[in-house]
């Protein structure tokens, strides 16, 4: 199989603090992972592409200094929301694809971030 | 804007009925995927159809793809209350990125 684990599943933080979200591929290596953001009753919007050993590629309109991405190993990518504000409250989901498998991407279970 | 647009946005049916959701996209694709999302949860991959395929089946799911119309449909037959969820189509664009449609929220009443 291809399992992606995301942690935490939910987090509440105060405005101005930073929150780190982890995305792990449990049974495969992923040189590339993707981070999405989803507002209530809306679709997923791609935020950035996380590349192992190099800088992440951010989509237009996504602040790279606010959403720090680190892909330090072949099985772990982290997204840090820095100086969080209430408008950053959202559902964040990562995905990865196991090389050579053609059944699409495997998604993590998501992280519900609430900034108060 | 999103690559994919889906209709209907919301669909409510009785258990046992069939549910059909449609997805349209804008650019050329290599494949199209359908995902399911239960409320507040992650996405579950349902089925992938390649650009050279026209129809694909998986259990109670049937997916069609019309590349000339840039559209796809997902049919769930003999629906169950447990099928209640949001369904998204996604197209694979460059560098492995997936672009998602707006989604269809399906409610199956027992």
Interface residues (C-beta under 8 A of the other chain):
Chain A: X6 X32 X34 X36 X41 X42 X43 X44 X45 X46 X49 X57 X91 X93 X95 X97 X102 X103 X104 X105 X106 X107 X108 X109 X110 X112
Chain B: X2 X31 X33 X35 X40 X41 X42 X43 X44 X45 X48 X88 X90 X95 X96 X97 X98 X99 X100 X101 X102 X103 X105
